[in-house]
Amino acid sequence: EKSNGKDISFRAEIHYLDDNENIIDRAVFSAPMDYGKHSLAGLDISKRKSDVAIVEVYFDNILMYANKLNFNMEYLL
């Protein structure tokens, strides 16, 4: 699936980790996006299952970002 310059598919996956880095829960956020109108995509992590997670962001099913994050880090606020 390729973007036509306007509509793209946005998906974010959050894999919550325990202290041993085992995945204990997952959350998936997805939505179509109009490329010309969206400048920000936010994720609600208010009900997170742990403070550490692997976050993956996809546009048109292509992985664009992946990182392990600590949600307690001050720079995320």
C-alpha positions as a Markdown table, in Angstrom:
| # | Residue | x | y | z |
|---|---|---|---|---|
| 1 | Glu | 0.0 | 0.0 | 0.0 |
| 2 | Lys | 1.6 | 3.3 | -1.1 |
| 3 | Ser | 0.7 | 6.8 | -0.2 |
| 4 | Asn | -0.8 | 8.9 | -2.9 |
| 5 | Gly | 0.6 | 12.1 | -1.4 |
| 6 | Lys | -2.4 | 12.7 | 0.9 |
| 7 | Asp | -3.8 | 9.7 | 2.7 |
| 8 | Ile | -1.5 | 7.4 | 4.7 |
| 9 | Ser | -2.1 | 4.7 | 7.2 |
| 10 | Phe | -0.7 | 5.5 | 10.7 |
| 11 | Arg | -0.1 | 2.7 | 13.3 |
| 12 | Ala | 1.8 | 2.7 | 16.6 |
| 13 | Glu | 2.5 | -0.4 | 18.7 |
| 14 | Ile | 3.5 | -0.2 | 22.3 |
| 15 | His | 5.0 | -3.3 | 23.9 |
| 16 | Tyr | 5.1 | -2.9 | 27.6 |
| 17 | Leu | 8.0 | -4.6 | 29.4 |
| 18 | Asp | 8.5 | -5.9 | 32.9 |
| 19 | Asp | 11.8 | -5.6 | 34.9 |
| 20 | Asn | 13.2 | -8.7 | 33.0 |
| 21 | Glu | 12.3 | -7.1 | 29.6 |
| 22 | Asn | 9.5 | -9.6 | 28.9 |
| 23 | Ile | 6.5 | -8.2 | 27.1 |
| 24 | Ile | 3.6 | -8.1 | 29.5 |
| 25 | Asp | 1.0 | -6.2 | 27.5 |
| 26 | Arg | 0.5 | -4.5 | 24.1 |
| 27 | Ala | -1.4 | -1.5 | 22.8 |
| 28 | Val | -2.0 | -0.7 | 19.2 |
| 29 | Phe | -3.2 | 2.7 | 17.9 |
| 30 | Ser | -4.1 | 3.1 | 14.2 |
| 31 | Ala | -5.9 | 5.6 | 12.0 |
| 32 | Pro | -5.9 | 6.9 | 8.5 |
| 33 | Met | -4.2 | 10.3 | 8.2 |
| 34 | Asp | -4.5 | 13.0 | 5.6 |
| 35 | Tyr | -0.9 | 13.9 | 4.9 |
| 36 | Gly | -1.7 | 17.5 | 4.1 |
| 37 | Lys | -3.6 | 18.2 | 7.3 |
| 38 | His | -1.8 | 16.3 | 10.1 |
| 39 | Ser | 1.3 | 17.6 | 11.7 |
| 40 | Leu | 1.1 | 15.7 | 15.0 |
| 41 | Ala | 0.1 | 12.2 | 16.1 |
| 42 | Gly | -0.3 | 11.6 | 19.8 |
| 43 | Leu | -0.5 | 8.4 | 21.8 |
| 44 | Asp | -2.4 | 8.0 | 25.1 |
| 45 | Ile | -0.1 | 6.3 | 27.6 |
| 46 | Ser | -2.1 | 7.4 | 30.7 |
| 47 | Lys | -3.2 | 3.8 | 31.3 |
| 48 | Arg | 0.2 | 2.2 | 30.7 |
| 49 | Lys | 1.0 | -1.2 | 32.2 |
| 50 | Ser | 4.6 | -0.4 | 32.9 |
| 51 | Asp | 7.1 | 2.5 | 32.7 |
| 52 | Val | 9.3 | 0.8 | 30.1 |
| 53 | Ala | 8.1 | -0.1 | 26.6 |
| 54 | Ile | 9.2 | -0.7 | 23.0 |
| 55 | Val | 7.5 | 1.8 | 20.8 |
| 56 | Glu | 7.1 | 1.2 | 17.1 |
| 57 | Val | 5.6 | 3.7 | 14.6 |
| 58 | Tyr | 4.5 | 2.6 | 11.1 |
| 59 | Phe | 3.4 | 4.7 | 8.1 |
| 60 | Asp | 1.7 | 2.7 | 5.3 |
| 61 | Asn | 2.9 | -0.5 | 7.1 |
| 62 | Ile | 6.5 | 0.6 | 6.9 |
| 63 | Leu | 8.4 | 0.8 | 10.2 |
| 64 | Met | 9.6 | 4.3 | 10.6 |
| 65 | Tyr | 10.6 | 4.4 | 14.2 |
| 66 | Ala | 11.4 | 1.9 | 16.9 |
| 67 | Asn | 12.9 | 2.5 | 20.4 |
| 68 | Lys | 12.8 | 1.3 | 23.9 |
| 69 | Leu | 11.5 | 4.2 | 26.1 |
| 70 | Asn | 11.3 | 4.8 | 29.8 |
| 71 | Phe | 8.1 | 6.8 | 30.2 |
| 72 | Asn | 9.3 | 8.2 | 33.6 |
| 73 | Met | 12.1 | 10.1 | 31.9 |
| 74 | Glu | 11.6 | 13.9 | 32.3 |
| 75 | Tyr | 12.3 | 14.6 | 28.6 |
| 76 | Leu | 9.2 | 12.8 | 27.5 |
| 77 | Leu | 6.9 | 15.4 | 29.2 |
